[in-house]
Amino acid sequence: MKSQEVLPVLISILIIIAVAFLQRQSKLAAAIISTTPIRAALAIWVIYAAVNGSKEAVVKFNQSVALSLIPTFLFAVGAWYAARADMKIGGILLSGYGTWAIATGILYLLRQRLGIG
């Protein structure tokens, strides 16, 4: 197994542990750690290595990452509103993922229609 395959898993585990520990001391610190762009950074690294640094491929991938942040942000907004509505964890996650899925579908259709990446 290559370090490019193992490293993302190890870093993800460390982030989960850090969030579990930090949430007792500071909800803000736990939220900041949970939203670090480590997955995006690792994915960019993997893609960069896979395409031997091809500028066109790396630019296209980064554009996709940037656009994909919109549904991810909307996931958080949907989960936030569900939590404010006093929903339990199932409803919170369902609201977040439902919002994410709808936003991802709309983004996909817009990208296909407009010819963006």
Buried (B, 14 or more C-beta within 10 A) or exposed (E): EEEEEEBBEEBEEEBEEBBEEBBEEEEEBBEEBBEEEBEBEBBBEBBBEEBEEEEEBBEBBBEBBEBBEBBBBBBBBBBEBBBEEEBEEEBBBBBBBBBBBEBBEEBEEEBEEEEEE
